[in-house]
Amino acid sequence: MFDRTQLEAFSAVVQHGSFERAATVLNVTRGAISQRVKALEEALATMLVVREKPVVATRKGEILLRHVRALKTLEDDTISAILPKLQERAPVPIAMAVNADSLSTWFGPLVAQLLGQFKIALEIISDDQDHTFARLTKGEVMGCVSSEPNAIAGFEATPLGAMHYLCVATPEFRQKYFPNGMSITTAVTAPAILFDRKDALHDQYLEQLFGVKVAQYTRHYLPSPTALLDGICAGLGYAMAPGLRIAPLLKTGQLVELTPSCKVSVPLYWHHWQMELPLAQAMTQTITAHARKMLDQPA
């Protein structure tokens, strides 16, 4: 049986990245926090945190952190079931990781629905769809939208649908850089706009288009869906953009598809606990139902 105060101290240290900040939050001394974490490590005979700046969980610490978060949600859910009319009950803290393109398209309207339907304090952590999964494995979130189809132990990966990305630019940009269509030569000399250095969509697109990996090309990085779209519209470069977001701009002719026959499809999954509590289960159902209305579904 775990000691509650030790688990609380461990969770606070990882969450705040510091023994000192954890002590302030829990209103105890720094020594008390250190002793509790050390006692927990001795009880489990393993190191749970790396004592650097910031303090981070070890691989086994990440496993324990997922347990602590699940335990906290269970506690809040149990209180809600026992005292359903308790108006003063604090909202249940829920953290989830969502890729930026989903957040700026289909997931954005869902936030208001979740907050209206559930008494939660919601934290959305935004990252690339290929990297939100790491947030889950580290125990930072209770669920995530990810392109990873395989679930970790204790979790499920529920298919949501696919986001289609189109390669677009302004008509003026196309005329300047691709007057005779795209080739490897023009694709590597024309400036491309990527979300950030983790963004692999453009590489995937070029490989799919030309049949070979294209590593060297001019890149601009604009790590915001809005900034990236503004950059395309300003003629700063060509880029991969979600069809859900740019459909109106294609309709008005402000943007054009550079290769209508070549699109990149990214299947998305909602990773969640296998044995979900009623609150988490209801949220999963809401997220899944909304996503399947908005995203492209397999035939």
C-alpha positions in Angstrom: 0.0 0.0 0.0 1.4 3.4 -1.0 1.7 6.2 1.5 -0.6 9.1 0.4 1.8 11.9 1.6 4.7 10.3 -0.2 2.8 10.0 -3.5 1.6 13.6 -3.1 5.2 14.8 -2.6 6.5 12.8 -5.5 3.8 14.0 -7.8 4.3 17.7 -6.8 8.1 17.5 -7.3 7.7 16.1 -10.9 4.8 18.5 -11.7 6.7 21.6 -10.5 10.2 20.4 -11.4 11.6 21.3 -8.1 11.7 20.1 -4.4 11.5 23.7 -3.3 8.4 24.6 -5.3 6.8 21.4 -4.3 7.4 22.2 -0.7 5.8 25.7 -1.2 2.7 24.2 -2.9 2.2 21.6 -0.2 3.1 24.0 2.6 5.8 21.9 4.2 9.6 22.1 4.4 11.9 21.2 1.6 13.4 18.6 3.9 10.0 17.0 4.4 9.4 16.7 0.7 12.9 15.2 0.2 12.3 12.7 3.0 9.0 11.6 1.6 10.3 11.0 -1.9 13.3 9.2 -0.6 11.1 7.0 1.6 9.0 6.1 -1.4 12.0 5.3 -3.5 13.4 3.0 -0.7 10.0 1.3 -0.3 10.0 0.5 -4.1 13.7 -0.1 -4.2 14.1 2.1 -7.3 14.9 5.7 -8.3 11.8 7.7 -9.2 13.3 11.1 -10.0 16.4 12.5 -11.6 17.6 15.2 -9.2 18.6 17.8 -11.7 17.1 21.2 -12.7 14.3 20.7 -13.5 13.6 17.5 -11.6 12.2 14.9 -13.9 10.7 11.4 -13.4 12.7 8.3 -14.3 11.1 5.7 -16.5 9.7 3.8 -13.5 8.7 7.2 -12.0 6.6 7.9 -15.1 4.8 4.6 -14.5 4.1 5.6 -10.9 3.0 9.1 -12.0 0.3 7.6 -14.3 -0.9 5.7 -11.2 -1.0 8.8 -9.1 -3.0 10.7 -11.7 -5.4 7.8 -12.1 -5.8 7.6 -8.3 -6.6 11.3 -8.1 -9.2 11.1 -10.8 -10.7 8.0 -9.1 -10.9 9.9 -5.8 -12.7 12.9 -7.4 -15.0 10.6 -9.3 -15.9 8.7 -6.1 -16.7 11.9 -4.2 -18.9 13.0 -7.1 -20.8 9.7 -7.0 -21.3 9.7 -3.2 -22.2 13.4 -3.1 -23.6 14.2 -6.5 -25.3 17.4 -5.3 -22.3 18.8 -3.6 -22.1 22.2 -5.3 -18.8 23.2 -3.7 -17.0 20.2 -5.1 -13.9 21.5 -6.9 -13.6 20.7 -10.6 -11.6 17.6 -11.4 -8.2 18.5 -12.9 -7.9 16.8 -16.3 -4.8 17.2 -18.5 -4.7 15.9 -22.1 -2.3 16.4 -25.0 -3.7 17.5 -28.4 -1.7 18.2 -31.6 -1.8 21.9 -32.6 -3.6 21.3 -36.0 -6.4 19.4 -34.2 -6.7 22.1 -31.6 -7.1 24.7 -34.3 -9.7 22.8 -36.3 -12.0 20.0 -35.0 -10.9 19.9 -31.3 -11.2 23.6 -30.7 -15.1 23.7 -30.6 -15.0 20.5 -28.5 -13.3 22.3 -25.6 -16.5 24.3 -24.8 -18.6 21.2 -25.0 -16.3 19.3 -22.6 -16.3 22.2 -20.1 -20.1 22.6 -20.4 -20.7 18.9 -19.9 -18.2 18.0 -17.2 -17.1 19.7 -14.0 -13.4 19.7 -14.8 -10.4 22.0 -14.7 -9.0 21.3 -18.2 -5.4 21.6 -19.2 -4.6 21.2 -22.9 -0.9 20.5 -23.7 -0.2 21.2 -27.4 2.4 19.3 -29.4 3.0 17.7 -32.7 0.7 14.7 -33.4 3.8 12.5 -33.5 4.9 13.6 -30.1 1.7 14.0 -27.9 2.1 10.3 -27.2 5.3 10.9 -25.2 3.3 13.1 -22.9 1.1 10.2 -22.1 4.0 7.7 -21.5 5.5 10.2 -19.1 2.3 10.4 -17.1 1.8 14.1 -17.8 -1.7 13.6 -19.2 -4.7 11.2 -18.8 -5.3 11.0 -22.6 -3.9 12.3 -25.9 -4.7 12.7 -29.6 -1.9 11.1 -31.4 -0.9 9.5 -34.7 0.6 6.6 -32.8 -1.7 3.5 -33.4 -0.2 1.3 -30.7 -1.3 1.8 -27.0 1.0 1.4 -24.0 0.1 -1.1 -21.3 -3.1 -0.2 -19.5 -4.3 2.1 -22.3 -6.4 1.8 -25.4 -6.0 3.5 -28.8 -9.4 4.4 -30.2 -9.4 5.4 -33.9 -10.8 8.9 -34.5 -10.5 9.3 -38.2 -7.9 11.0 -40.4 -6.8 14.6 -41.1 -5.9 15.3 -44.7 -3.1 17.8 -45.4 -2.8 19.6 -48.8 0.3 21.3 -50.2 -0.7 24.9 -50.8 0.6 28.4 -51.7 -0.7 31.6 -53.1 -1.3 31.8 -56.8 1.6 34.4 -57.0 3.9 32.0 -55.2 3.0 29.2 -57.5 3.7 31.3 -60.6 7.0 32.5 -59.3 8.5 29.2 -58.1 6.4 26.5 -59.9 5.4 28.0 -63.3 5.8 24.6 -64.9 4.7 22.4 -62.0 6.7 20.9 -59.1 10.0 19.1 -59.6 12.6 18.0 -57.1 14.7 21.0 -58.2 12.0 23.6 -57.7 10.7 21.9 -54.5 14.1 22.3 -52.8 14.8 25.8 -54.0 11.4 27.3 -53.1 11.0 28.2 -49.4 8.8 25.8 -47.4 7.1 26.7 -44.1 7.1 24.0 -41.4 5.5 24.1 -37.9 8.8 23.3 -36.0 11.8 21.1 -36.2 9.7 18.1 -35.1 7.3 18.5 -38.1 7.8 15.6 -40.5 4.8 16.3 -42.7 6.7 18.1 -45.4 9.4 15.4 -45.6 6.6 12.8 -45.9 4.9 14.8 -48.6 8.0 15.2 -50.7 8.9 11.5 -50.4 5.4 10.5 -51.4 5.4 12.9 -54.3 8.8 12.1 -55.8 9.4 8.6 -54.5 12.7 9.5 -52.8 13.7 11.2 -49.5 14.4 14.9 -49.9 16.3 16.2 -47.0 17.8 19.5 -48.1 15.4 22.3 -48.8 14.9 25.8 -47.6 12.7 25.9 -44.5 11.0 28.6 -42.4 9.6 27.6 -39.0 6.4 29.2 -37.7 5.3 27.2 -34.6 1.6 28.2 -34.6 -1.2 27.1 -36.9 -2.3 30.7 -37.2 1.2 32.0 -37.9 1.9 29.2 -40.4 -1.3 29.9 -42.3 -0.6 33.7 -42.3 2.8 33.0 -43.6 1.4 31.0 -46.5 -1.1 33.7 -47.3 1.6 36.3 -47.2 3.6 34.4 -49.8 6.5 33.5 -47.6 6.5 29.9 -48.6 4.5 26.8 -49.6 3.4 24.4 -46.9 1.3 21.5 -45.8 -2.0 22.6 -44.3 -5.0 20.8 -42.9 -7.9 20.6 -45.4 -10.4 21.4 -42.6 -8.7 24.8 -42.1 -7.9 26.0 -45.6 -11.1 24.9 -47.5 -12.6 28.5 -47.5 -9.3 29.9 -48.7 -9.2 27.4 -51.6 -12.7 28.2 -52.5 -12.0 32.0 -52.8 -8.8 31.4 -54.7 -6.6 33.0 -52.1 -4.7 29.8 -51.9 -4.2 27.0 -54.5 -3.3 23.3 -54.3 0.1 22.7 -55.8 -0.4 18.9 -56.3 -4.1 18.0 -56.1 -3.3 14.4 -56.7 -0.9 14.1 -53.8 -2.2 14.6 -50.3 -0.9 13.3 -46.9 -3.4 11.6 -44.7 -2.7 11.3 -41.0 -4.8 8.9 -39.0 -5.5 10.0 -35.4 -6.2 8.0 -32.3 -7.5 8.9 -28.8 -5.3 7.1 -26.2 -7.1 6.5 -22.9 -7.3 4.1 -20.0 -8.6 0.6 -20.7 -10.4 0.5 -17.4 -11.9 4.0 -17.4 -13.7 5.6 -14.5 -17.2 7.0 -15.3 -16.0 10.5 -15.8 -13.1 9.5 -18.1 -15.4 7.1 -20.0 -18.0 9.8 -20.7 -15.3 12.2 -21.9 -13.9 9.5 -24.2 -17.3 9.0 -25.7 -17.8 12.7 -26.2 -14.3 13.2 -27.8 -14.7 10.1 -30.0 -18.2 11.0 -31.2 -17.2 14.6 -32.1 -14.0 13.5 -33.9 -15.8 10.9 -36.0 -18.2 13.6 -37.2 -15.4 16.0 -38.2 -12.6 13.8 -39.5 -12.5 11.6 -42.6 -13.5 8.0 -41.9 -12.2 4.9 -43.7 -14.5 3.6 -46.4 
